[in-house]
Amino acid sequence: MGMVMIKCPQTGRAIPTGIETDRESFRRLPVFFGHTRCPNCNANHDWFAREAWVDEPSVGRWRRGAGFRA
Ligand SMILES: [Zn+2]
C-alpha cells in the first residue's frame, strides 16, 4: 500500500492526500477528484487523479501516522 500524493500548487511540494492505495489499484480507478487540506500553505486544494501519484513506502518518504486526512 502507498499514499496518494499531490503537488501543492502554492509551494510545489508533495503533500499526502490521506488516501491509501497501491499503484495497480490507483491506475484502475475511474477518474476522480479530491480535496486535501494542505499542511504547507494551510489551504484546501482541489485535485484530479491524473495530477496525483502513489508514493509507496519502498520508494517514497511517506511516514505513517503524520495525521493528514482528506
Ligand atoms: Zn498547498
N, CA, C, O and the ligand as a Tripos MOL2 file, in Angstrom:
@<TRIPOS>MOLECULE
protein
  281   279    71     0     0
PROTEIN
NO_CHARGES

@<TRIPOS>ATOM
      1 N           0.8330   -1.2010    0.0000 N.3       1 MET1
      2 CA          0.0000    0.0000    0.0000 C.3       1 MET1
      3 C           0.8660    1.2490    0.0000 C.2       1 MET1
      4 O           1.9770    1.2610    0.5310 O.2       1 MET1
      5 N           0.3390    2.2770   -0.5970 N.am      2 GLY2
      6 CA          1.0530    3.5460   -0.6180 C.3       2 GLY2
      7 C           0.0780    4.6740   -0.3560 C.2       2 GLY2
      8 O          -1.1250    4.4590   -0.2070 O.2       2 GLY2
      9 N           0.6150    5.8700   -0.3010 N.am      3 MET3
     10 CA         -0.2070    7.0450   -0.0510 C.3       3 MET3
     11 C          -0.3460    7.8520   -1.3360 C.2       3 MET3
     12 O           0.6370    8.1300   -2.0230 O.2       3 MET3
     13 N          -1.5870    8.2230   -1.6480 N.am      4 VAL4
     14 CA         -1.7980    9.0820   -2.8080 C.3       4 VAL4
     15 C          -1.3040   10.4880   -2.4670 C.2       4 VAL4
     16 O          -1.6980   11.0790   -1.4620 O.2       4 VAL4
     17 N          -0.4470   10.9950   -3.3160 N.am      5 MET5
     18 CA          0.1760   12.2950   -3.0920 C.3       5 MET5
     19 C          -0.2430   13.2700   -4.1950 C.2       5 MET5
     20 O          -0.5490   12.8660   -5.3170 O.2       5 MET5
     21 N          -0.2500   14.5380   -3.8560 N.am      6 ILE6
     22 CA         -0.4440   15.5670   -4.8730 C.3       6 ILE6
     23 C           0.6280   16.6320   -4.6740 C.2       6 ILE6
     24 O           1.2940   16.6860   -3.6400 O.2       6 ILE6
     25 N           0.7740   17.4640   -5.6750 N.am      7 LYS7
     26 CA          1.7370   18.5430   -5.5750 C.3       7 LYS7
     27 C           1.0030   19.8180   -5.2040 C.2       7 LYS7
     28 O           0.0390   20.2060   -5.8630 O.2       7 LYS7
     29 N           1.4580   20.4530   -4.1660 N.am      8 CYS8
     30 CA          0.8480   21.7030   -3.7310 C.3       8 CYS8
     31 C           1.0910   22.7840   -4.7790 C.2       8 CYS8
     32 O           2.2410   23.0610   -5.1210 O.2       8 CYS8
     33 N           0.0310   23.3960   -5.2920 N.am      9 PRO9
     34 CA          0.1970   24.4030   -6.3450 C.3       9 PRO9
     35 C           0.8460   25.6840   -5.8440 C.2       9 PRO9
     36 O           1.3650   26.4700   -6.6370 O.2       9 PRO9
     37 N           0.8220   25.8970   -4.5490 N.am     10 GLN10
     38 CA          1.4000   27.1170   -3.9920 C.3      10 GLN10
     39 C           2.8970   26.9800   -3.7300 C.2      10 GLN10
     40 O           3.6780   27.8830   -4.0290 O.2      10 GLN10
     41 N           3.2770   25.8470   -3.1730 N.am     11 THR11
     42 CA          4.6790   25.6690   -2.7790 C.3      11 THR11
     43 C           5.4280   24.6750   -3.6500 C.2      11 THR11
     44 O           6.6560   24.6130   -3.6050 O.2      11 THR11
     45 N           4.6840   23.8810   -4.4590 N.am     12 GLY12
     46 CA          5.3260   22.9000   -5.3110 C.3      12 GLY12
     47 C           5.8130   21.6720   -4.5750 C.2      12 GLY12
     48 O           6.5150   20.8370   -5.1460 O.2      12 GLY12
     49 N           5.4440   21.5570   -3.3060 N.am     13 ARG13
     50 CA          5.8840   20.4130   -2.5200 C.3      13 ARG13
     51 C           4.8300   19.3130   -2.5200 C.2      13 ARG13
     52 O           3.6330   19.5780   -2.6330 O.2      13 ARG13
     53 N           5.2990   18.0730   -2.3910 N.am     14 ALA14
     54 CA          4.3800   16.9380   -2.3570 C.3      14 ALA14
     55 C           3.6780   16.8840   -1.0120 C.2      14 ALA14
     56 O           4.3050   17.0420    0.0350 O.2      14 ALA14
     57 N           2.3650   16.6570   -1.0490 N.am     15 ILE15
     58 CA          1.6150   16.5160    0.1960 C.3      15 ILE15
     59 C           0.7520   15.2590    0.1180 C.2      15 ILE15
     60 O           0.2480   14.9220   -0.9530 O.2      15 ILE15
     61 N           0.5770   14.5610    1.2420 N.am     16 PRO16
     62 CA         -0.2440   13.3490    1.2570 C.3      16 PRO16
     63 C          -1.7290   13.7050    1.2970 C.2      16 PRO16
     64 O          -2.1420   14.6330    1.9930 O.2      16 PRO16
     65 N          -2.5230   12.9460    0.5340 N.am     17 THR17
     66 CA         -3.9650   13.2210    0.4900 C.3      17 THR17
     67 C          -4.7240   12.4790    1.5730 C.2      17 THR17
     68 O          -5.8870   12.7870    1.8340 O.2      17 THR17
     69 N          -4.0830   11.5010    2.2130 N.am     18 GLY18
     70 CA         -4.7670   10.6970    3.2040 C.3      18 GLY18
     71 C          -5.4320    9.4680    2.6080 C.2      18 GLY18
     72 O          -6.0230    8.6680    3.3330 O.2      18 GLY18
     73 N          -5.3400    9.3120    1.2860 N.am     19 ILE19
     74 CA         -5.9290    8.1520    0.6200 C.3      19 ILE19
     75 C          -4.8480    7.0980    0.4180 C.2      19 ILE19
     76 O          -3.8270    7.3510   -0.2210 O.2      19 ILE19
     77 N          -5.0840    5.9230    0.9680 N.am     20 GLU20
     78 CA         -4.1190    4.8460    0.8400 C.3      20 GLU20
     79 C          -4.5690    3.8420   -0.2040 C.2      20 GLU20
     80 O          -5.7080    3.3770   -0.1740 O.2      20 GLU20
     81 N          -3.6880    3.5110   -1.1200 N.am     21 THR21
     82 CA         -3.9710    2.5060   -2.1370 C.3      21 THR21
     83 C          -2.6390    2.0160   -2.6760 C.2      21 THR21
     84 O          -1.5820    2.4480   -2.2170 O.2      21 THR21
     85 N          -2.6880    1.1130   -3.6500 N.am     22 ASP22
     86 CA         -1.4550    0.7130   -4.2970 C.3      22 ASP22
     87 C          -1.4940    1.1660   -5.7470 C.2      22 ASP22
     88 O          -2.5470    1.5490   -6.2580 O.2      22 ASP22
     89 N          -0.3500    1.1220   -6.4010 N.am     23 ARG23
     90 CA         -0.2680    1.6870   -7.7460 C.3      23 ARG23
     91 C          -1.2070    1.0220   -8.7210 C.2      23 ARG23
     92 O          -1.8180    1.6980   -9.5490 O.2      23 ARG23
     93 N          -1.3380   -0.3010   -8.6410 N.am     24 GLU24
     94 CA         -2.2090   -1.0140   -9.5750 C.3      24 GLU24
     95 C          -3.6530   -0.5830   -9.4010 C.2      24 GLU24
     96 O          -4.3440   -0.3170  -10.3850 O.2      24 GLU24
     97 N          -4.1120   -0.5120   -8.1730 N.am     25 SER25
     98 CA         -5.4980   -0.1090   -7.9130 C.3      25 SER25
     99 C          -5.7280    1.3300   -8.3510 C.2      25 SER25
    100 O          -6.7600    1.6570   -8.9370 O.2      25 SER25
    101 N          -4.7640    2.1730   -8.0630 N.am     26 PHE26
    102 CA         -4.9090    3.5800   -8.4000 C.3      26 PHE26
    103 C          -5.0330    3.7710   -9.9110 C.2      26 PHE26
    104 O          -5.8100    4.6010  -10.3810 O.2      26 PHE26
    105 N          -4.2600    2.9950  -10.6600 N.am     27 ARG27
    106 CA         -4.2760    3.1120  -12.1070 C.3      27 ARG27
    107 C          -5.6030    2.6470  -12.6900 C.2      27 ARG27
    108 O          -6.0130    3.1090  -13.7540 O.2      27 ARG27
    109 N          -6.2720    1.7350  -11.9950 N.am     28 ARG28
    110 CA         -7.5450    1.2110  -12.4870 C.3      28 ARG28
    111 C          -8.7440    2.0510  -12.0650 C.2      28 ARG28
    112 O          -9.8560    1.8400  -12.5480 O.2      28 ARG28
    113 N          -8.5220    2.9850  -11.1810 N.am     29 LEU29
    114 CA         -9.6370    3.8060  -10.7100 C.3      29 LEU29
    115 C         -10.2100    4.6440  -11.8390 C.2      29 LEU29
    116 O          -9.4710    5.1180  -12.7010 O.2      29 LEU29
    117 N         -11.5320    4.8290  -11.8370 N.am     30 PRO30
    118 CA        -12.1030    5.7990  -12.7660 C.3      30 PRO30
    119 C         -11.6290    7.1940  -12.3530 C.2      30 PRO30
    120 O         -11.1520    7.4040  -11.2380 O.2      30 PRO30
    121 N         -11.7710    8.1190  -13.2630 N.am     31 VAL31
    122 CA        -11.3360    9.4850  -12.9630 C.3      31 VAL31
    123 C         -12.0890   10.0150  -11.7480 C.2      31 VAL31
    124 O         -13.3140    9.9280  -11.6710 O.2      31 VAL31
    125 N         -11.3510   10.5490  -10.8270 N.am     32 PHE32
    126 CA        -11.9820   11.1380   -9.6650 C.3      32 PHE32
    127 C         -11.1890   12.3770   -9.2490 C.2      32 PHE32
    128 O         -10.0920   12.6310   -9.7450 O.2      32 PHE32
    129 N         -11.7650   13.1240   -8.3440 N.am     33 PHE33
    130 CA        -11.0440   14.2700   -7.8190 C.3      33 PHE33
    131 C         -11.2260   14.3050   -6.3130 C.2      33 PHE33
    132 O         -12.0860   13.6220   -5.7560 O.2      33 PHE33
    133 N         -10.4160   15.0980   -5.6770 N.am     34 GLY34
    134 CA        -10.4900   15.1730   -4.2380 C.3      34 GLY34
    135 C         -10.1530   16.5610   -3.7340 C.2      34 GLY34
    136 O          -9.7880   17.4600   -4.4920 O.2      34 GLY34
    137 N         -10.2880   16.6990   -2.4380 N.am     35 HIS35
    138 CA         -9.9460   17.9500   -1.7630 C.3      35 HIS35
    139 C          -9.0270   17.5840   -0.6070 C.2      35 HIS35
    140 O          -9.3440   16.7070    0.1980 O.2      35 HIS35
    141 N          -7.9300   18.2370   -0.5340 N.am     36 THR36
    142 CA         -6.9780   17.9220    0.5240 C.3      36 THR36
    143 C          -6.5410   19.1820    1.2490 C.2      36 THR36
    144 O          -6.2100   20.1960    0.6360 O.2      36 THR36
    145 N          -6.5500   19.0890    2.5720 N.am     37 ARG37
    146 CA         -6.0580   20.1810    3.4020 C.3      37 ARG37
    147 C          -4.5390   20.1690    3.3350 C.2      37 ARG37
    148 O          -3.9000   19.1690    3.6600 O.2      37 ARG37
    149 N          -3.9800   21.2690    2.9170 N.am     38 CYS38
    150 CA         -2.5420   21.3230    2.6880 C.3      38 CYS38
    151 C          -1.8050   21.7980    3.9470 C.2      38 CYS38
    152 O          -2.1030   22.8650    4.4830 O.2      38 CYS38
    153 N          -0.8420   20.9960    4.4100 N.am     39 PRO39
    154 CA         -0.0790   21.3820    5.6020 C.3      39 PRO39
    155 C           0.9590   22.4550    5.3100 C.2      39 PRO39
    156 O           1.4950   23.0690    6.2320 O.2      39 PRO39
    157 N           1.2400   22.6820    4.0500 N.am     40 ASN40
    158 CA          2.2590   23.6730    3.6960 C.3      40 ASN40
    159 C           1.7120   25.0900    3.7070 C.2      40 ASN40
    160 O           2.2980   25.9920    4.3060 O.2      40 ASN40
    161 N           0.5640   25.2770    3.0280 N.am     41 CYS41
    162 CA          0.0460   26.6440    2.9470 C.3      41 CYS41
    163 C          -1.2900   26.7790    3.6680 C.2      41 CYS41
    164 O          -1.9410   27.8200    3.5930 O.2      41 CYS41
    165 N          -1.7000   25.7000    4.3780 N.am     42 ASN42
    166 CA         -2.8630   25.7880    5.2340 C.3      42 ASN42
    167 C          -4.1370   26.1570    4.4870 C.2      42 ASN42
    168 O          -4.9660   26.9160    4.9880 O.2      42 ASN42
    169 N          -4.2830   25.6100    3.2790 N.am     43 ALA43
    170 CA         -5.4690   25.8560    2.4750 C.3      43 ALA43
    171 C          -5.9700   24.5230    1.9410 C.2      43 ALA43
    172 O          -5.2600   23.5200    2.0080 O.2      43 ALA43
    173 N          -7.1830   24.5070    1.4140 N.am     44 ASN44
    174 CA         -7.7030   23.3140    0.7700 C.3      44 ASN44
    175 C          -7.4040   23.3730   -0.7190 C.2      44 ASN44
    176 O          -7.6780   24.3740   -1.3820 O.2      44 ASN44
    177 N          -6.8350   22.2780   -1.2410 N.am     45 HIS45
    178 CA         -6.5530   22.2080   -2.6690 C.3      45 HIS45
    179 C          -7.4750   21.1810   -3.3120 C.2      45 HIS45
    180 O          -7.6840   20.0950   -2.7720 O.2      45 HIS45
    181 N          -8.0280   21.5360   -4.4760 N.am     46 ASP46
    182 CA         -8.7730   20.5740   -5.2810 C.3      46 ASP46
    183 C          -7.7860   19.9270   -6.2460 C.2      46 ASP46
    184 O          -6.8720   20.5790   -6.7490 O.2      46 ASP46
    185 N          -7.9830   18.6550   -6.4930 N.am     47 TRP47
    186 CA         -7.0550   17.9700   -7.4050 C.3      47 TRP47
    187 C          -7.7650   16.8640   -8.1630 C.2      47 TRP47
    188 O          -8.8120   16.3700   -7.7450 O.2      47 TRP47
    189 N          -7.1740   16.4880   -9.2810 N.am     48 PHE48
    190 CA         -7.6740   15.3850  -10.0980 C.3      48 PHE48
    191 C          -6.7030   14.2200  -10.0080 C.2      48 PHE48
    192 O          -5.5090   14.3900   -9.7610 O.2      48 PHE48
    193 N          -7.2610   13.0240  -10.2180 N.am     49 ALA49
    194 CA         -6.4320   11.8250  -10.0860 C.3      49 ALA49
    195 C          -5.2360   11.8540  -11.0380 C.2      49 ALA49
    196 O          -4.1660   11.3410  -10.7100 O.2      49 ALA49
    197 N          -5.4150   12.4440  -12.1960 N.am     50 ARG50
    198 CA         -4.3050   12.4360  -13.1520 C.3      50 ARG50
    199 C          -3.1460   13.3170  -12.6820 C.2      50 ARG50
    200 O          -2.0390   13.2160  -13.2100 O.2      50 ARG50
    201 N          -3.3930   14.1720  -11.7000 N.am     51 GLU51
    202 CA         -2.3160   15.0060  -11.1440 C.3      51 GLU51
    203 C          -1.6650   14.3460   -9.9460 C.2      51 GLU51
    204 O          -0.6460   14.8110   -9.4370 O.2      51 GLU51
    205 N          -2.2740   13.2500   -9.5030 N.am     52 ALA52
    206 CA         -1.8060   12.6020   -8.2850 C.3      52 ALA52
    207 C          -0.9650   11.3730   -8.6040 C.2      52 ALA52
    208 O          -0.9910   10.8540   -9.7200 O.2      52 ALA52
    209 N          -0.2190   10.9210   -7.5990 N.am     53 TRP53
    210 CA          0.5520    9.6970   -7.7750 C.3      53 TRP53
    211 C           0.5850    8.9620   -6.4470 C.2      53 TRP53
    212 O           0.2770    9.5200   -5.3940 O.2      53 TRP53
    213 N           0.9740    7.6770   -6.5270 N.am     54 VAL54
    214 CA          1.0410    6.8550   -5.3170 C.3      54 VAL54
    215 C           2.4830    6.7670   -4.8460 C.2      54 VAL54
    216 O           3.3710    6.3270   -5.5760 O.2      54 VAL54
    217 N           2.6900    7.1910   -3.6250 N.am     55 ASP55
    218 CA          4.0140    7.1680   -3.0230 C.3      55 ASP55
    219 C           4.0820    5.9440   -2.1160 C.2      55 ASP55
    220 O           3.6050    5.9740   -0.9820 O.2      55 ASP55
    221 N           4.6800    4.8690   -2.6260 N.am     56 GLU56
    222 CA          4.7350    3.6500   -1.8400 C.3      56 GLU56
    223 C           5.9440    3.6740   -0.9020 C.2      56 GLU56
    224 O           6.9900    4.2350   -1.2310 O.2      56 GLU56
    225 N           5.7840    3.0600    0.2650 N.am     57 PRO57
    226 CA          6.8230    3.1370    1.3050 C.3      57 PRO57
    227 C           8.1920    2.6760    0.8250 C.2      57 PRO57
    228 O           9.2110    3.1900    1.2870 O.2      57 PRO57
    229 N           8.2330    1.7190   -0.0900 N.am     58 SER58
    230 CA          9.5130    1.1830   -0.5340 C.3      58 SER58
    231 C          10.3140    2.2100   -1.3220 C.2      58 SER58
    232 O          11.5430    2.1540   -1.3620 O.2      58 SER58
    233 N           9.6130    3.1450   -1.9460 N.am     59 VAL59
    234 CA         10.3200    4.1110   -2.7770 C.3      59 VAL59
    235 C          10.1210    5.5440   -2.2960 C.2      59 VAL59
    236 O          10.8490    6.4480   -2.7050 O.2      59 VAL59
    237 N           9.1450    5.7450   -1.4380 N.am     60 GLY60
    238 CA          8.8050    7.1080   -1.0460 C.3      60 GLY60
    239 C           9.3110    7.4770    0.3290 C.2      60 GLY60
    240 O          10.0050    6.7060    0.9920 O.2      60 GLY60
    241 N           8.9490    8.6580    0.7300 N.am     61 ARG61
    242 CA          9.3780    9.1520    2.0340 C.3      61 ARG61
    243 C           8.2080    9.3290    2.9830 C.2      61 ARG61
    244 O           8.3540    9.8960    4.0660 O.2      61 ARG61
    245 N           7.0190    8.8280    2.5620 N.am     62 TRP62
    246 CA          5.8420    8.9590    3.4090 C.3      62 TRP62
    247 C           6.0370    8.2010    4.7100 C.2      62 TRP62
    248 O           6.4890    7.0560    4.7010 O.2      62 TRP62
    249 N           5.7060    8.8190    5.8090 N.am     63 ARG63
    250 CA          5.7270    8.1360    7.0950 C.3      63 ARG63
    251 C           4.3140    8.0390    7.6200 C.2      63 ARG63
    252 O           3.5890    9.0330    7.6650 O.2      63 ARG63
    253 N           3.9230    6.8460    8.0160 N.am     64 ARG64
    254 CA          2.5910    6.6490    8.5610 C.3      64 ARG64
    255 C           2.3880    7.4550    9.8330 C.2      64 ARG64
    256 O           3.3300    7.7180   10.5790 O.2      64 ARG64
    257 N           1.1410    7.8410   10.0630 N.am     65 GLY65
    258 CA          0.8250    8.4960   11.3210 C.3      65 GLY65
    259 C           1.0920    9.9820   11.3290 C.2      65 GLY65
    260 O           1.1020   10.6030   12.3910 O.2      65 GLY65
    261 N           1.3080   10.5550   10.1790 N.am     66 ALA66
    262 CA          1.5480   12.0080   10.1310 C.3      66 ALA66
    263 C           0.2650   12.7680   10.4280 C.2      66 ALA66
    264 O           0.3040   13.9420   10.7960 O.2      66 ALA66
    265 N          -0.8620   12.1070   10.2700 N.am     67 GLY67
    266 CA         -2.1130   12.7180   10.7040 C.3      67 GLY67
    267 C          -2.8730   13.4830    9.6440 C.2      67 GLY67
    268 O          -3.8720   14.1270    9.9630 O.2      67 GLY67
    269 N          -2.4450   13.4380    8.4050 N.am     68 PHE68
    270 CA         -3.1670   14.1500    7.3750 C.3      68 PHE68
    271 C          -4.2720   13.2750    6.8180 C.2      68 PHE68
    272 O          -4.0480   12.1110    6.4860 O.2      68 PHE68
    273 N          -5.4700   13.8410    6.7170 N.am     69 ARG69
    274 CA         -6.5790   13.0940    6.1410 C.3      69 ARG69
    275 C          -7.3370   13.9930    5.1750 C.2      69 ARG69
    276 O          -7.4430   15.2020    5.3830 O.2      69 ARG69
    277 N          -7.8660   13.3810    4.1080 N.am     70 ALA70
    278 CA         -8.5610   14.1760    3.0940 C.3      70 ALA70
    279 C          -9.8310   14.7600    3.6820 C.2      70 ALA70
    280 O         -10.5650   15.4650    2.9890 O.2      70 ALA70
    281 ZN         -0.6580   24.0000   -0.5260 Zn       71 ZN71
@<TRIPOS>BOND
     1     1     2 1
     2     2     3 1
     3     3     4 2
     4     3     5 am
     5     5     6 1
     6     6     7 1
     7     7     8 2
     8     7     9 am
     9     9    10 1
    10    10    11 1
    11    11    12 2
    12    11    13 am
    13    13    14 1
    14    14    15 1
    15    15    16 2
    16    15    17 am
    17    17    18 1
    18    18    19 1
    19    19    20 2
    20    19    21 am
    21    21    22 1
    22    22    23 1
    23    23    24 2
    24    23    25 am
    25    25    26 1
    26    26    27 1
    27    27    28 2
    28    27    29 am
    29    29    30 1
    30    30    31 1
    31    31    32 2
    32    31    33 am
    33    33    34 1
    34    34    35 1
    35    35    36 2
    36    35    37 am
    37    37    38 1
    38    38    39 1
    39    39    40 2
    40    39    41 am
    41    41    42 1
    42    42    43 1
    43    43    44 2
    44    43    45 am
    45    45    46 1
    46    46    47 1
    47    47    48 2
    48    47    49 am
    49    49    50 1
    50    50    51 1
    51    51    52 2
    52    51    53 am
    53    53    54 1
    54    54    55 1
    55    55    56 2
    56    55    57 am
    57    57    58 1
    58    58    59 1
    59    59    60 2
    60    59    61 am
    61    61    62 1
    62    62    63 1
    63    63    64 2
    64    63    65 am
    65    65    66 1
    66    66    67 1
    67    67    68 2
    68    67    69 am
    69    69    70 1
    70    70    71 1
    71    71    72 2
    72    71    73 am
    73    73    74 1
    74    74    75 1
    75    75    76 2
    76    75    77 am
    77    77    78 1
    78    78    79 1
    79    79    80 2
    80    79    81 am
    81    81    82 1
    82    82    83 1
    83    83    84 2
    84    83    85 am
    85    85    86 1
    86    86    87 1
    87    87    88 2
    88    87    89 am
    89    89    90 1
    90    90    91 1
    91    91    92 2
    92    91    93 am
    93    93    94 1
    94    94    95 1
    95    95    96 2
    96    95    97 am
    97    97    98 1
    98    98    99 1
    99    99   100 2
   100    99   101 am
   101   101   102 1
   102   102   103 1
   103   103   104 2
   104   103   105 am
   105   105   106 1
   106   106   107 1
   107   107   108 2
   108   107   109 am
   109   109   110 1
   110   110   111 1
   111   111   112 2
   112   111   113 am
   113   113   114 1
   114   114   115 1
   115   115   116 2
   116   115   117 am
   117   117   118 1
   118   118   119 1
   119   119   120 2
   120   119   121 am
   121   121   122 1
   122   122   123 1
   123   123   124 2
   124   123   125 am
   125   125   126 1
   126   126   127 1
   127   127   128 2
   128   127   129 am
   129   129   130 1
   130   130   131 1
   131   131   132 2
   132   131   133 am
   133   133   134 1
   134   134   135 1
   135   135   136 2
   136   135   137 am
   137   137   138 1
   138   138   139 1
   139   139   140 2
   140   139   141 am
   141   141   142 1
   142   142   143 1
   143   143   144 2
   144   143   145 am
   145   145   146 1
   146   146   147 1
   147   147   148 2
   148   147   149 am
   149   149   150 1
   150   150   151 1
   151   151   152 2
   152   151   153 am
   153   153   154 1
   154   154   155 1
   155   155   156 2
   156   155   157 am
   157   157   158 1
   158   158   159 1
   159   159   160 2
   160   159   161 am
   161   161   162 1
   162   162   163 1
   163   163   164 2
   164   163   165 am
   165   165   166 1
   166   166   167 1
   167   167   168 2
   168   167   169 am
   169   169   170 1
   170   170   171 1
   171   171   172 2
   172   171   173 am
   173   173   174 1
   174   174   175 1
   175   175   176 2
   176   175   177 am
   177   177   178 1
   178   178   179 1
   179   179   180 2
   180   179   181 am
   181   181   182 1
   182   182   183 1
   183   183   184 2
   184   183   185 am
   185   185   186 1
   186   186   187 1
   187   187   188 2
   188   187   189 am
   189   189   190 1
   190   190   191 1
   191   191   192 2
   192   191   193 am
   193   193   194 1
   194   194   195 1
   195   195   196 2
   196   195   197 am
   197   197   198 1
   198   198   199 1
   199   199   200 2
   200   199   201 am
   201   201   202 1
   202   202   203 1
   203   203   204 2
   204   203   205 am
   205   205   206 1
   206   206   207 1
   207   207   208 2
   208   207   209 am
   209   209   210 1
   210   210   211 1
   211   211   212 2
   212   211   213 am
   213   213   214 1
   214   214   215 1
   215   215   216 2
   216   215   217 am
   217   217   218 1
   218   218   219 1
   219   219   220 2
   220   219   221 am
   221   221   222 1
   222   222   223 1
   223   223   224 2
   224   223   225 am
   225   225   226 1
   226   226   227 1
   227   227   228 2
   228   227   229 am
   229   229   230 1
   230   230   231 1
   231   231   232 2
   232   231   233 am
   233   233   234 1
   234   234   235 1
   235   235   236 2
   236   235   237 am
   237   237   238 1
   238   238   239 1
   239   239   240 2
   240   239   241 am
   241   241   242 1
   242   242   243 1
   243   243   244 2
   244   243   245 am
   245   245   246 1
   246   246   247 1
   247   247   248 2
   248   247   249 am
   249   249   250 1
   250   250   251 1
   251   251   252 2
   252   251   253 am
   253   253   254 1
   254   254   255 1
   255   255   256 2
   256   255   257 am
   257   257   258 1
   258   258   259 1
   259   259   260 2
   260   259   261 am
   261   261   262 1
   262   262   263 1
   263   263   264 2
   264   263   265 am
   265   265   266 1
   266   266   267 1
   267   267   268 2
   268   267   269 am
   269   269   270 1
   270   270   271 1
   271   271   272 2
   272   271   273 am
   273   273   274 1
   274   274   275 1
   275   275   276 2
   276   275   277 am
   277   277   278 1
   278   278   279 1
   279   279   280 2
@<TRIPOS>SUBSTRUCTURE
     1 MET1         2 RESIDUE 1 A MET
     2 GLY2         6 RESIDUE 1 A GLY
     3 MET3        10 RESIDUE 1 A MET
     4 VAL4        14 RESIDUE 1 A VAL
     5 MET5        18 RESIDUE 1 A MET
     6 ILE6        22 RESIDUE 1 A ILE
     7 LYS7        26 RESIDUE 1 A LYS
     8 CYS8        30 RESIDUE 1 A CYS
     9 PRO9        34 RESIDUE 1 A PRO
    10 GLN10       38 RESIDUE 1 A GLN
    11 THR11       42 RESIDUE 1 A THR
    12 GLY12       46 RESIDUE 1 A GLY
    13 ARG13       50 RESIDUE 1 A ARG
    14 ALA14       54 RESIDUE 1 A ALA
    15 ILE15       58 RESIDUE 1 A ILE
    16 PRO16       62 RESIDUE 1 A PRO
    17 THR17       66 RESIDUE 1 A THR
    18 GLY18       70 RESIDUE 1 A GLY
    19 ILE19       74 RESIDUE 1 A ILE
    20 GLU20       78 RESIDUE 1 A GLU
    21 THR21       82 RESIDUE 1 A THR
    22 ASP22       86 RESIDUE 1 A ASP
    23 ARG23       90 RESIDUE 1 A ARG
    24 GLU24       94 RESIDUE 1 A GLU
    25 SER25       98 RESIDUE 1 A SER
    26 PHE26      102 RESIDUE 1 A PHE
    27 ARG27      106 RESIDUE 1 A ARG
    28 ARG28      110 RESIDUE 1 A ARG
    29 LEU29      114 RESIDUE 1 A LEU
    30 PRO30      118 RESIDUE 1 A PRO
    31 VAL31      122 RESIDUE 1 A VAL
    32 PHE32      126 RESIDUE 1 A PHE
    33 PHE33      130 RESIDUE 1 A PHE
    34 GLY34      134 RESIDUE 1 A GLY
    35 HIS35      138 RESIDUE 1 A HIS
    36 THR36      142 RESIDUE 1 A THR
    37 ARG37      146 RESIDUE 1 A ARG
    38 CYS38      150 RESIDUE 1 A CYS
    39 PRO39      154 RESIDUE 1 A PRO
    40 ASN40      158 RESIDUE 1 A ASN
    41 CYS41      162 RESIDUE 1 A CYS
    42 ASN42      166 RESIDUE 1 A ASN
    43 ALA43      170 RESIDUE 1 A ALA
    44 ASN44      174 RESIDUE 1 A ASN
    45 HIS45      178 RESIDUE 1 A HIS
    46 ASP46      182 RESIDUE 1 A ASP
    47 TRP47      186 RESIDUE 1 A TRP
    48 PHE48      190 RESIDUE 1 A PHE
    49 ALA49      194 RESIDUE 1 A ALA
    50 ARG50      198 RESIDUE 1 A ARG
    51 GLU51      202 RESIDUE 1 A GLU
    52 ALA52      206 RESIDUE 1 A ALA
    53 TRP53      210 RESIDUE 1 A TRP
    54 VAL54      214 RESIDUE 1 A VAL
    55 ASP55      218 RESIDUE 1 A ASP
    56 GLU56      222 RESIDUE 1 A GLU
    57 PRO57      226 RESIDUE 1 A PRO
    58 SER58      230 RESIDUE 1 A SER
    59 VAL59      234 RESIDUE 1 A VAL
    60 GLY60      238 RESIDUE 1 A GLY
    61 ARG61      242 RESIDUE 1 A ARG
    62 TRP62      246 RESIDUE 1 A TRP
    63 ARG63      250 RESIDUE 1 A ARG
    64 ARG64      254 RESIDUE 1 A ARG
    65 GLY65      258 RESIDUE 1 A GLY
    66 ALA66      262 RESIDUE 1 A ALA
    67 GLY67      266 RESIDUE 1 A GLY
    68 PHE68      270 RESIDUE 1 A PHE
    69 ARG69      274 RESIDUE 1 A ARG
    70 ALA70      278 RESIDUE 1 A ALA
    71 ZN71       281 GROUP 0 **** ****
